[in-house]
Amino acid sequence: MIILLVMGFLILFGKKGLIDNYKMRQRVAELSTTNEQVLKENNKLKHEILLLRKDPKYIEQLARDDLGMVKKGDIIYRMSDENKP
C-alpha cells in the first residue's frame, strides 16, 4: 500500500509528473504565441526593408512625414500662435 502511495505521489508531483507536464504545456502555448507575434513583426520589417530599398515614393513619404523635408516647388504654410493669450 505504501508503495502505491509513493508511486502515486511521484506520478503527480515528480520531475516528469502530471503537474510538471501541465506547466510545460502552458509554457509551450505561451512561447508559441510569442513566436507567432515575433514572426509577424519580422515579416512586417522585411516588407519595410524591401520598400526602403526599392520604392523611392515610400522613401520620399518617410522623409516628408518623419523628417519634415520638402521638395523644390512645395508651398509651406506656418501657423502662428499670435492669437492665443
Residue pairs with C-beta under 8 A, 6 or more apart in sequence:
10 17
11 17
11 18
12 18
12 19
13 19
13 20
14 20
51 58
51 59
52 58
52 59
52 62
60 71
63 69
64 70
70 76
